[in-house]
Amino acid sequence: MRTEFKVFGVIAGFLLTASVVYLWWTGSGAAHPELTGGIVLGLSGVLSLICGSYFWLVARRIPPRPEDRPDAEIADGAGPVGFFAPPGFWPFGIAVAVAAGAVGIALSQWWLAGTATIGALLATTGLVLEFYAGAPESR
């Protein structure tokens, strides 16, 4: 997590510096600075700072990972990576529903947009609950 903390810290520093420079630069020739871009850059920097702070807090609580140790070998990172779901048809259903909803809104066919919204909600529910096996038995 130390690597991620450093990356987000650099991004936050750049965005906050860019925000100050942007506000100064746009305000130097005009009566007042252009606030929208400065606020967007500043808030993006704050968001990156929040992410970096989270990674810093997590890095203090866990032992260093192989990615964080300069003396680590490639074999140190071997082992189970995680669970990867097999391909399913739910993402295709979500894509079709969202596309139909966009066409419905573009053509002012609200019945199509409503039907597509319901379809997107059903497909998203199917995707989320794809591996749900039911509530555990109580004894």
Disulfide bonds with the S-S distance in Angstrom:
none
